[in-house]
């Protein structure tokens, strides 16, 4: 059977002063564990050597609450020669790693208990800690480990144990003596299972237990299993009860030890002395009761810090005086079969005298100090955590109410004490129906008797046959509800759980089985729900959650849902004097059930829910107000118009309240409208874009003015040269002046667009710039680089000159520029219109159509009414210049001068026209 494996720390990469890795060898409530140095280098390493070569079954880590490593790796190695450094990396085999939670959800106030199941053989274990999780508490970027334990089997005993198991199995099937003490079925700890791990081998056990009490518990557990093997079941039961009591005692002593350490750290030595005396008195009281029961027979003499008489420190007349201990019988007759195994420990209330009284009356020490946990526990008895869960840090205060009540509830006998006169009067009707014994158990001061009574009642109701008289069935129902109401108010979790289990069975099984009506279901719900709602405000988080979940579950029972009772309780206005937990639970439960049940035939209406939510907006607790906002938004999704009727108007005055502002902005998001902040942001973005575009156009037009002027000047210069050549004869002589004077041609290109042929008086330098930029039907702006180019050369521009030319490819079918990410699909579909050669047809990059060849055909196609349908500029300027005929267009000049060629590209600086094309328009 796997058990704890002892180990020693061989080495570590470093530690902070006072937090050595050797602290990991100790398990107790007050241990601090190992911490890395401040601002250390990662990763950090720790190497452990187990006391023997073993097969590891489980590794368990207890992480620090805020010095948390993001990842921990595990390596294992066999025994190594002495001359080798035992933690060389190449000697280890990697097992894997675990990730640790960053603990943000708990606010770094809890410690994570992590379990890793492995199957590896070795004697050396290496842990590697990686970079820490960052948080506001870990200012030095450290990692820490509070505790580590190893559970496994000795590796050399595997064959022997297998042989033993085979022999036991053969004996079992051959029918050998059933009273064989080696029979695993008689072992109360399921030791017959090869993978069974004792609950005492849990890290939580040692981290919360007083070390000395933990030793007693382990020895009693061994005696319990021995008694079970010898069929001394009454004695085994008594030992089991004593172990359960001692676990509570050990937790309480451990808590006192933590409080004493805190007092010492704060140098509050009066409080530390008081805690020390308190521990001594409580320990002496417990040990005396164990001796009176004979449970310490055969045990070594337990060390007591103080030999104190069980007398009060305060005066006998004080209301806090000690109660006399009932004389407990010696247990020589423990083996008798008719002896009932009852609770073992009975707490005497400790005198909570003032601090100065405790100092003045400090009793003398009568024995040596308690042994340390290392001396008290052998290596093979150190426990490990079992599963991955969250443990509160040991210094945190456990649930005192339940722990203390578990000790107070213990009596001398297992039988419940007789009912008092008050209880007899109060429960008279229940006694008549259920019997005095069961009711006495429900009224007992021992929680185990109260729980047993509820479970016995559960069994009796389940076994009641169908056909029982209706009157008796209803009397049983009412008597059961009476006891359930009392148990719902119980502070012990197990009793509270038993009451919920019984109530659920009555509603879902007992009432339908005996065909009772809705009135009986209503009776059960109305009697139980107020108490359950009150428990949702309990200071114990565990009880609060249990009550909340059960109310939600009960509201969804088909027998309860139709009654519409629970919603009517939840929509009651919050009381101003109600506890914070109660208010938070009520509003949270309403939000849950509203999502589950809706407002149609459920007891929830828009009116009662909105009245509750609007009133909850005024609550002093932020969580309540936040949940109320969520409820209002949920209602708006279903009933927008009715929801708005219960809210003030959406105006600037109302929006001064941040809650209403959040509500109305939530409405806008639900409707798909921009919120106030989003509207302002969008308006600012639009304004900035408009200003930016205006600046870009202005800048582009300013840079554009030079290019057309250069083009215009070049054309005029060429025309003047042509005129001069015309006036000369072929031999270089000047020709005689003609009889008629010629019209001067040097001002022909004034006010003329050389691309579309339009002439306009407004075509000054600035006017032409604007015409090229926005209106010329032969030009367009590239969508990718914003340059102005001729439409006829747009494809060539995209493939060779555009800033984004690397993102385009040429389609072999249509010869157009297509984005490269779309090109494979474009080619594969073959949906494009095939292009023809340039001699046969021109290809328009806008409408993707083929048309007649020639450069004049571009004007007809781009400017004509029956031409290109995708030329966006044509929709604004419809044929301002008529389409010219071949050789008679406005570009033709009487003087025979040449103009830039239509169809040529106009490269420009980014945002404007480029330098003029080298090609020129030939006059026809």
BAMARBA-495306 format. One line per field, with one value per residue (C-alpha): x, y, z; chain. Coordinates in steps of 0.25 Angstrom, whole numbers, plus 5000, padded with zeros to 4 digits. Layout:
<kolvos>
X = (X ...)
Y = (Y ...)
Z = (Z ...)
unit = (A ...)
</kolvos>
This chain:
<kolvos>
X = (5000 5006 5010 5018 5033 5043 5053 5065 5068 5082 5083 5076 5080 5078 5069 5065 5070 5061 5054 5064 5060 5061 5048 5042 5045 5035 5020 5012 5003 5014 5024 5029 5035 5046 5047 5056 5066 5061 5062 5068 5071 5062 5060 5062 5065 5063 5068 5062 5068 5058 5062 5061 5059 5044 5033 5027 5012 5008 5015 5008 5012 5006 5009 5011 4999 5006 5021 5016 5024 5018 5023 5029 5037 5040 5052 5056 5069 5073 5084 5097 5111 5118 5128 5117 5110 5096 5088 5095 5085 5089 5087 5072 5060 5049 5035 5028 5023 5010 5005 5001 4990 4993 4983 4977 4963 4966 4973 4986 4979 4979 4989 4988 4990 4994 4995 5002 5000 5013 5019 5034 5045 5057 5064 5067 5056 5059 5049 5051 5044 5041 5038 5028 5014 5015 5006 5006 5010 5022 5031 5044 5040 5042 5036 5033 5029 5022 5022 5025 5022 5024 5015 5020 5025 5039 5043 5050 5037 5029 5030 5028 5015 5010 5013 5005 4994 4993 4993 4982 4974 4976 4972 4959 4954 4958 4949 4959 4956 4947 4953 4967 4972 4980 4967 4967 4952 4953 4962 4954 4963 4961 4976 4972 4973 4988 4986 4979 4985 4981 4974 4984 4994 4988 4996 4984 4984 4998 4997 4985 4988 4996 5008 5006 4991 4994 5003 4991 4982 4991 4993 4978 4976 4985 4978 4965 4969 4974 4961 4954 4962 4959 4945 4944 4935 4929 4943 4947 4935 4939 4953 4947 4939 4951 4959 4948 4948 4963 4964 4955 4964 4977 4972 4968 4981 4988 4980 4984 4999 4998 4991 5003 5013 5006 5006 5021 5024 5016 5023 5010 5016 5004 4995 5005 5006 4991 4990 5001 4993 4980 4987 4992 4978 4971 4982 4981 4966 4966 4977 4970 4957 4965 4971 4957 4953 4965 4969 4983 4986 4998 5002 5015 5014 5009 5016 5008 5014 5006 5001 4988 4977 4963 4959 4955 4964 4953 4945 4934 4924 4928 4918 4930 4934 4937 4927 4929 4933 4924 4931 4934 4934 4947 4946 4951 4938 4942 4941 4927 4917 4906 4914 4910 4922 4918 4925 4939 4942 4934 4939 4939 4938 4951 4951 4954 4959 4965 4979 4985 4978 4985 4998 4996 4991 5001 5002 5016 5022 5022 5029 5038 5034 5027 5036 5038 5030 5043 5046 5032 5029 5037 5040 5030 5019 5019 5006 5003 4991 4982 4975 4977 4969 4970 4974 4973 4987 4990 4990 4976 4965 4957 4942 4942 4927 4926 4939 4935 4921 4927 4934 4923 4913 4920 4914 4917 4907 4903 4889 4882 4879 4865 4856 4854 4841 4841 4845 4834 4824 4829 4830 4818 4811 4824 4826 4812 4815 4829 4832 4840 4853 4854 4850 4860 4871 4867 4868 4881 4893 4902 4902 4903 4890 4883 4888 4885 4871 4869 4874 4865 4853 4858 4858 4845 4838 4844 4839 4825 4816 4806 4792 4795 4784 4784 4783 4795 4803 4800 4803 4816 4819 4816 4824 4836 4835 4835 4849 4854 4851 4860 4871 4871 4876 4887 4901 4907 4909 4905 4892 4888 4891 4883 4871 4872 4873 4860 4853 4856 4851 4838 4835 4839 4836 4828 4817 4815 4816 4805 4797 4796 4791 4798 4793 4803 4814 4811 4812 4826 4831 4825 4830 4844 4847 4848 4858 4866 4867 4872 4883 4888 4893 4901 4915 4920 4922 4920 4906 4903 4906 4899 4886 4887 4888 4877 4867 4870 4869 4856 4850 4852 4845 4832 4824 4829 4830 4815 4813 4821 4824 4839 4839 4829 4839 4851 4844 4842 4850 4863 4863 4872 4877 4879 4893 4902 4903 4887 4885 4896 4890 4876 4879 4888 4878 4867 4877 4879 4864 4860 4869 4864 4849 4847 4835 4824 4816 4827 4823 4833 4827 4833 4826 4831 4845 4847 4842 4852 4863 4861 4861 4873 4881 4880 4887 4900 4907 4914 4912 4897 4896 4904 4895 4883 4888 4890 4875 4870 4878 4873 4859 4861 4865 4852 4842 4849 4836 4831 4845 4847 4834 4840 4852 4854 4856 4869 4874 4887 4881 4879 4892 4899 4896 4907 4898 4887 4898 4903 4888 4885 4898 4895 4882 4889 4898 4886 4879 4892 4892 4906 4907 4909 4924 4925 4917 4926 4938 4932 4929 4944 4949 4940 4944 4959 4957 4951 4962 4972 4966 4965 4980 4984 4976 4981 4995 4993 4988 4999 5009 5001 5002 5016 5014 5003 5011 5023 5014 5007 5021 5027 5015 5016 5031 5030 5019 5028 5039 5030 5025 5040 5043 5031 5036 5049 5052 5058 5072 5071 5067 5055 5043 5036 5026 5012 5002 4992 4996 4995 4988 4998 4997 5006 4993 4985 4987 4982 4970 4970 4971 4981 4975 4960 4960 4951 4954 4949 4952 4953 4965 4976 4988 4980 4967 4974 4980 4966 4961 4972 4970 4955 4947 4955 4948 4961 4968 4966 4972 4979 4972 4985 4995 4986 4993 4986 4988 4981 4971 4977 4990 4984 4987 5001 5002 4997 5007 5020 5019 5009 5014 5006 5011 5016 5002 4997 4999 4995 4983 4988 4973 4969 4982 4977 4984 4978 4982 4991 4983 4971 4979 4978 4963 4962 4970 4963 4949 4951 4940 4947 4945 4957 4965 4969 4982 4985 4984 4970 4964 4966 4963 4956 4961 4949 4937 4946 4941 4948 4945 4951 4966 4973 4975 4963 4954 4958 4951 4939 4938 4941 4934 4923 4909 4909 4923 4929 4918 4928 4935 4930 4934 4925 4913 4917 4920 4912 4919 4924 4932 4926 4933 4943 4943 4955 4965 4955 4956 4959 4973 4976 4983 4983 4997 5000 5006 5007 5000 5003 4998 4984 4985 4999 5000 5002 5011 5011 5017 5008 4995 4997 5000 5013 5023 5018 5019 5030 5020 5013 5000 5002 4993 4984)
Y = (5000 5014 5022 5034 5034 5041 5050 5060 5072 5070 5084 5096 5107 5117 5123 5135 5136 5128 5121 5109 5097 5089 5095 5086 5074 5078 5078 5086 5098 5108 5104 5115 5106 5110 5123 5127 5139 5153 5156 5142 5137 5126 5115 5111 5096 5088 5073 5063 5049 5039 5030 5018 5015 5015 5015 5029 5029 5043 5056 5067 5082 5093 5106 5120 5130 5140 5135 5126 5119 5119 5105 5094 5082 5069 5060 5047 5039 5025 5024 5030 5027 5035 5042 5048 5061 5055 5066 5066 5069 5058 5048 5052 5047 5057 5053 5066 5079 5085 5099 5107 5117 5132 5133 5146 5141 5139 5152 5144 5140 5125 5114 5104 5089 5082 5067 5060 5045 5038 5024 5026 5018 5025 5031 5046 5056 5069 5081 5093 5105 5115 5130 5135 5140 5155 5162 5174 5166 5159 5171 5164 5154 5142 5127 5119 5105 5103 5088 5076 5061 5048 5036 5023 5008 5003 4999 4986 4980 4980 4965 4961 4969 4963 4949 4952 4958 4946 4937 4944 4944 4929 4927 4935 4928 4914 4918 4918 4922 4935 4939 4940 4953 4955 4956 4970 4970 4972 4984 4996 5005 4997 4992 4981 4991 4992 5007 5011 5023 5026 5039 5042 5042 5056 5068 5076 5066 5070 5085 5087 5077 5079 5069 5062 5060 5055 5044 5040 5039 5031 5021 5020 5018 5006 5000 5003 4994 4984 4983 4982 4970 4963 4966 4975 4984 4992 4996 4999 5008 5015 5018 5023 5033 5037 5039 5049 5056 5057 5063 5075 5076 5076 5087 5095 5094 5096 5109 5113 5111 5120 5131 5129 5131 5143 5149 5147 5153 5166 5165 5164 5154 5155 5150 5139 5135 5134 5126 5116 5114 5112 5102 5095 5095 5090 5079 5074 5073 5065 5056 5053 5049 5040 5034 5032 5025 5016 5021 5024 5010 5005 5018 5025 5035 5048 5060 5072 5086 5089 5079 5087 5083 5084 5096 5110 5121 5131 5131 5121 5131 5136 5132 5127 5117 5103 5092 5080 5068 5056 5044 5035 5020 5013 5004 4990 4985 4991 4977 4975 4974 4982 4994 5006 5014 5028 5042 5042 5056 5066 5080 5089 5104 5110 5122 5135 5143 5157 5157 5163 5152 5141 5147 5148 5134 5127 5113 5107 5098 5084 5077 5079 5086 5078 5071 5077 5071 5066 5058 5053 5048 5038 5040 5030 5037 5050 5052 5058 5065 5056 5064 5078 5088 5101 5101 5113 5118 5112 5126 5128 5126 5114 5113 5115 5113 5099 5095 5099 5093 5080 5080 5085 5075 5063 5057 5045 5035 5032 5033 5046 5053 5054 5065 5077 5082 5093 5084 5074 5085 5091 5077 5071 5068 5063 5054 5048 5045 5041 5037 5043 5035 5041 5055 5054 5051 5063 5072 5066 5075 5065 5068 5053 5050 5061 5056 5042 5046 5053 5041 5031 5040 5040 5025 5024 5033 5026 5012 5017 5008 5014 5013 5018 5026 5041 5046 5039 5043 5057 5057 5051 5062 5073 5066 5065 5079 5083 5076 5081 5096 5093 5086 5097 5107 5097 5102 5089 5086 5072 5074 5085 5076 5065 5075 5079 5065 5061 5074 5070 5056 5061 5070 5062 5048 5047 5056 5051 5036 5038 5047 5059 5072 5086 5091 5081 5085 5100 5097 5091 5102 5113 5108 5105 5117 5128 5120 5116 5131 5135 5125 5131 5142 5133 5137 5123 5124 5109 5109 5122 5115 5102 5110 5118 5106 5098 5110 5111 5096 5096 5107 5099 5086 5084 5083 5096 5104 5104 5110 5123 5124 5126 5138 5146 5145 5149 5162 5167 5180 5179 5183 5194 5187 5174 5168 5170 5155 5154 5166 5161 5147 5151 5160 5149 5138 5147 5149 5134 5130 5142 5135 5121 5124 5137 5146 5137 5130 5129 5139 5149 5161 5173 5182 5174 5172 5186 5192 5183 5186 5201 5201 5192 5203 5211 5200 5204 5191 5192 5178 5179 5191 5185 5172 5181 5188 5174 5171 5183 5181 5166 5172 5182 5171 5164 5176 5189 5198 5193 5194 5209 5212 5209 5218 5233 5240 5239 5253 5260 5261 5246 5243 5250 5238 5228 5216 5222 5226 5211 5206 5215 5212 5197 5200 5206 5194 5185 5193 5194 5209 5216 5220 5235 5232 5225 5236 5246 5238 5235 5250 5254 5243 5248 5262 5258 5250 5262 5271 5262 5259 5274 5276 5265 5271 5285 5279 5271 5282 5291 5281 5278 5292 5290 5277 5283 5295 5288 5279 5292 5299 5287 5286 5301 5300 5288 5296 5308 5300 5293 5307 5311 5298 5301 5315 5310 5303 5289 5295 5303 5316 5323 5323 5335 5341 5337 5347 5345 5346 5334 5333 5332 5318 5320 5322 5310 5302 5313 5308 5294 5281 5273 5259 5261 5273 5281 5296 5306 5320 5315 5306 5314 5308 5305 5302 5291 5285 5284 5278 5268 5264 5262 5264 5260 5248 5242 5241 5234 5233 5220 5215 5209 5221 5233 5236 5242 5233 5231 5221 5214 5212 5208 5193 5196 5206 5195 5185 5193 5207 5207 5207 5194 5187 5175 5172 5170 5160 5159 5150 5142 5142 5156 5163 5171 5174 5165 5165 5153 5147 5146 5143 5127 5127 5137 5129 5116 5121 5126 5136 5148 5153 5149 5160 5162 5167 5182 5182 5176 5183 5192 5187 5196 5193 5199 5192 5180 5181 5180 5192 5197 5199 5212 5224 5232 5220 5223 5236 5230 5219 5227 5240 5236 5233 5219 5216 5211 5210 5209 5223 5230 5243 5242 5242 5256 5262 5257 5259 5273 5271 5264 5251 5256 5249 5243 5254 5265 5266 5278 5273 5275 5288 5296 5299 5284 5285 5272 5270 5259 5246 5242 5229 5232 5231 5243 5239 5248 5250 5243 5250 5258 5258 5252 5257 5258 5245 5244 5240 5251 5252 5251 5260 5252)
Z = (5000 4997 5008 5011 5008 5016 5009 5012 5005 4997 4991 4986 4977 4988 4999 5007 5021 5030 5019 5016 5007 5020 5025 5015 5023 5034 5033 5043 5044 5047 5036 5026 5016 5005 4998 4987 4989 4985 4971 4968 4954 4949 4948 4963 4967 4979 4980 4990 4994 4998 5010 5000 4986 4984 4973 4974 4972 4976 4978 4985 4986 4995 4988 4995 4994 4986 4983 4972 4962 4948 4945 4953 4946 4952 4950 4956 4957 4962 4973 4968 4971 4982 4973 4965 4968 4971 4964 4951 4940 4931 4942 4943 4935 4933 4938 4934 4939 4946 4945 4957 4958 4959 4970 4965 4968 4983 4984 4988 5001 4999 4996 4985 4988 4975 4974 4962 4960 4954 4953 4954 4961 4967 4980 4976 4972 4966 4965 4956 4959 4947 4946 4957 4955 4956 4967 4976 4988 4982 4981 4980 4969 4978 4977 4990 4994 5007 5007 4998 5001 4994 4994 4989 4991 4994 4980 4985 4991 4979 4976 4990 4991 4978 4983 4996 4989 4980 4992 4999 4986 4985 4999 4997 4985 4992 5003 5014 5028 5027 5041 5036 5042 5029 5021 5014 5015 5030 5029 5031 5022 5009 5010 5001 4989 4985 4982 4994 5001 5016 5019 5029 5018 5013 5014 5019 5031 5036 5032 5041 5052 5065 5063 5076 5074 5060 5066 5075 5063 5055 5067 5069 5054 5055 5067 5060 5048 5058 5065 5052 5048 5062 5060 5072 5065 5077 5080 5066 5066 5078 5073 5060 5068 5076 5064 5058 5071 5072 5058 5062 5075 5067 5057 5069 5076 5062 5061 5075 5072 5059 5068 5078 5067 5062 5076 5077 5064 5068 5082 5089 5099 5109 5098 5094 5109 5109 5097 5102 5115 5107 5099 5111 5118 5106 5104 5118 5118 5105 5110 5123 5116 5107 5119 5126 5113 5113 5099 5104 5109 5103 5098 5102 5113 5106 5109 5115 5115 5128 5139 5142 5150 5143 5151 5147 5147 5149 5162 5164 5164 5150 5139 5131 5142 5138 5138 5146 5137 5138 5143 5132 5134 5132 5119 5124 5117 5103 5097 5101 5090 5097 5099 5090 5084 5087 5086 5094 5097 5104 5104 5117 5113 5115 5125 5116 5127 5124 5119 5132 5140 5131 5134 5149 5150 5140 5145 5147 5136 5140 5129 5117 5105 5094 5084 5071 5059 5053 5065 5067 5053 5046 5031 5026 5034 5027 5019 5005 4999 4991 4980 4974 4982 4989 5004 5012 5017 5031 5037 5033 5043 5040 5042 5057 5059 5053 5058 5072 5071 5067 5081 5089 5083 5089 5100 5109 5103 5089 5093 5092 5105 5110 5105 5114 5118 5108 5096 5100 5099 5087 5079 5085 5072 5065 5077 5076 5061 5060 5074 5086 5082 5068 5073 5084 5074 5066 5078 5083 5086 5079 5064 5060 5067 5060 5047 5050 5054 5040 5033 5040 5037 5022 5022 5029 5019 5008 5013 5016 5007 4997 5002 5016 5022 5017 5031 5036 5023 5025 5040 5036 5026 5036 5047 5037 5033 5047 5049 5036 5040 5053 5045 5034 5045 5050 5049 5046 5031 5031 5039 5029 5017 5023 5025 5010 5006 5014 5009 4994 4996 5002 4991 4979 4984 4997 4992 4978 4983 4993 4983 4993 4987 4984 4998 5004 4995 4998 5012 5011 5003 5011 5024 5019 5009 5019 5027 5015 5010 5024 5023 5010 5019 5028 5031 5026 5011 5010 5016 5008 4995 4999 5002 4990 4981 4988 4986 4972 4970 4978 4970 4957 4963 4954 4967 4972 4959 4956 4970 4967 4982 4982 4972 4981 4993 4984 4979 4993 4995 5002 5017 5021 5033 5026 5026 5014 5010 5011 5001 4992 4992 4990 4978 4972 4974 4967 4955 4954 4954 4945 4934 4937 4939 4931 4933 4926 4937 4947 4958 4952 4945 4939 4949 4962 4956 4952 4965 4973 4963 4964 4979 4979 4971 4984 4993 5000 4995 4981 4978 4980 4971 4960 4960 4960 4947 4941 4944 4938 4925 4925 4926 4915 4905 4907 4910 4905 4906 4919 4925 4921 4928 4942 4939 4939 4925 4918 4919 4924 4938 4939 4933 4944 4952 4948 4950 4941 4931 4930 4929 4917 4910 4912 4905 4894 4892 4893 4882 4873 4875 4878 4893 4896 4897 4884 4877 4882 4878 4864 4862 4866 4856 4845 4847 4847 4835 4828 4832 4828 4814 4812 4816 4806 4795 4797 4798 4785 4777 4781 4777 4765 4758 4753 4745 4736 4734 4729 4720 4714 4712 4706 4696 4692 4690 4681 4673 4672 4666 4656 4651 4650 4642 4633 4629 4625 4611 4610 4608 4621 4615 4620 4612 4607 4616 4611 4605 4616 4631 4639 4652 4663 4670 4682 4691 4685 4698 4707 4715 4709 4716 4707 4711 4709 4700 4708 4707 4718 4723 4737 4733 4739 4745 4758 4750 4742 4754 4760 4747 4746 4761 4761 4748 4735 4729 4724 4737 4750 4764 4768 4780 4786 4784 4781 4769 4757 4744 4731 4731 4719 4726 4740 4738 4735 4747 4756 4751 4750 4757 4768 4783 4785 4772 4779 4783 4769 4758 4744 4739 4727 4722 4723 4725 4736 4750 4761 4775 4778 4789 4779 4767 4768 4770 4759 4749 4754 4752 4738 4740 4734 4720 4711 4706 4691 4686 4685 4670 4671 4682 4694 4709 4719 4733 4739 4732 4727 4713 4700 4690 4677 4676 4674 4684 4679 4683 4697 4697 4691 4701 4714 4710 4701 4707 4701 4706 4719 4730 4742 4740 4752 4748 4736 4745 4750 4737 4726 4712 4715 4702 4690 4686 4674 4661 4655 4652 4655 4670 4678 4680 4665 4662 4649 4651 4652 4666 4675 4688 4699 4694 4699 4706 4712 4727 4736 4747 4759 4772 4783 4784 4771 4756 4752 4741 4727 4719 4709 4698 4690 4683 4668 4660 4650)
unit = (A A A A A A A A A A A A A A A A A A A A A A A A A A A A A A A A A A A A A A A A A A A A A A A A A A A A A A A A A A A A A A A A A A A A A A A A A A A A A A A A A A A A A A A A A A A A A A A A A A A A A A A A A A A A A A A A A A A A A A A A A A A A A A A A A A A A A A A A A A A A A A A A A A A A A A A A A A A A A A A A A A A A A A A A A A A A A A A A A A A A A A A A A A A A A A A A A A A A A A A A A A A A A A A A A A A A A A A A A A A A A A A A A A A A A A A A A A A A A A A A A A A A A A A A A A A A A A A A A A A A A A A A A A A A A A A A A A A A A A A A A A A A A A A A A A A A A A A A A A A A A A A A A A A A A A A A A A A A A A A A A A A A A A A A A A A A A A A A A A A A A A A A A A A A A A A A A A A A A A A A A A A A A A A A A A A A A A A A A A A A A A A A A A A A A A A A A A A A A A A A A A A A A A A A A A A A A A A A A A A A A A A A A A A A A A A A A A A A A A A A A A A A A A A A A A A A A A A A A A A A A A A A A A A A A A A A A A A A A A A A A A A A A A A A A A A A A A A A A A A A A A A A A A A A A A A A A A A A A A A A A A A A A A A A A A A A A A A A A A A A A A A A A A A A A A A A A A A A A A A A A A A A A A A A A A A A A A A A A A A A A A A A A A A A A A A A A A A A A A A A A A A A A A A A A A A A A A A A A A A A A A A A A A A A A A A A A A A A A A A A A A A A A A A A A A A A A A A A A A A A A A A A A A A A A A A A A A A A A A A A A A A A A A A A A A A A A A A A A A A A A A A A A A A A A A A A A A A A A A A A A A A A A A A A A A A A A A A A A A A A A A A A A A A A A A A A A A A A A A A A A A A A A A A A A A A A A A A A A A A A A A A A A A A A A A A A A A A A A A A A A A A A A A A A A A A A A A A A A A A A A A A A A A A A A A A A A A A A A A A A A A A A A A A A A A A A A A A A A A A A A A A A A A A A A A A A A A A A A A A A A A A A A A A A A A A A A A A A A A A A A A A A A A A A A A A A A A A A A A A A A A A A)
</kolvos>
